[in-house]
Amino acid sequence: MTHLRNKKISNHRSRRAALAVALGFVLALTATACGDDGSGTGGDKGSEGSGKGEIVFWDNNGGVRTDIWKEIIADFQKANPDIEVEYVGIAATEYQSKVDTAIQGGGLPDVGGVGAAMAAGFAAQGALEPLDGRLSKSSLNGKLNEAMVESLKSAGGGEALYSIPTSANNGVLYYRTDLFKAAGLDEPTTWDTFYKAAEKLTDKDKNKFGYTIRGGAGSIAQALDAMYGQSGITSFWDSSGEKTTVNDPKNVAALEKYVGLYKKVTPAAGLNNDFTKMVAQFDSGTIGMLNHNLGSYQDHVKAFGDKFRGIPQPTGPGGKRVQVSNPVDGLGMFRSSKNKEATWKFIEFALSHEENSKFNESAGQVPANNEAAKDEWIQQAEPTKLAAAALTDGSTSIVQLPYYLPDWNTISKADNEPAFQKVMDGQTSAKEFLDALAHQLNKAQAEWNEQQG
């Protein structure tokens, strides 16, 4: 067992080192090539093309966002009849691996979803086109949320912008107002009231549960949110910038309490819940609360009408709200594209006021286009309105996750989602899990710091 664990750690170290070196190489080339000219870096640089013909778009949330993207594509093709967009929907859980495979073996699309959690890994492999220069000369210049732009730039390594933001998400606590009223419960605005409600709303004999937990794909980010929200720790790294705070004793205690909800006040099926299964559980009508994000708001409207609310994450001691950063999503141009001019036209169009507003109203997220963010539907969508306020009124501290680490997505997903399930099942302690996670993160951070000089 020890041999296997050491071998796994060695493999992680080698992969992180290789990605860090690759990212340093890409950024160095970007700097020397004045990356704002949109020429790309290294390998197959593709070409500008004629600005007409066919481009291929990979949706990084296929199935969930297919209908709205097809509507935007139809609008684009009507406005640009000489450009045809081939849509390929890929499930969020499969997207990174499919892009990584295409990077190694060929067959990348012209454009695809590139959120903060994936930008560094794709950029490290030299797959993305720097977009700073195109944006500065675009009609979009000055019209996009600057914080979202900077978030994606930082996530990509900080030297170049590899993705144009489409939307920002935020953690939301959804709860059934009718069930709370019937049980005489206060709104779950604090972690204390959250735990009390989860217990009181549970009646296993009647298949009623206070909460549904996420143990499958995407579980780590949600667990981190619960940890930092309860501990009140506001930085992912300590003051040295070299050691993570994930295994701080306060976070360990918080994770123990959170995982203790599993099977006590949640369905046992939560062990394998990705967000679609978790949302479906909540919308079945027998569960009191759900932690997710703005993206599932419309699903709950369809299920419950006005018998639910979506509020910002609970506050901890002293009324302080702490949450981890939710990755900004965006559109990236793949450097190997042979029709970059047409690809950029599509990105510009998708980020225009009307189309970005349309997309985010469907997704229930905060638009990147500043004009779209002022549209009336946001005022009518309470969770989005409250989320935007929580992020701007000073009531919330954001723990910035290290999306800039080339191996962050692998560490936070493939490497540790199965390990988190063992914590839920009682095979591993919260401390053991967080200590192992901290070891991986500290190694990745040390290699990143060394690469940055």
Order of alpha helices (4+ residues) and beta strands (2+ residues): alpha-beta-alpha-beta-alpha-beta-alpha-alpha-alpha-beta-beta-alpha-alpha-beta-alpha-alpha-alpha-beta-alpha-beta-beta-beta-alpha-alpha-beta-alpha-alpha-beta-alpha-alpha
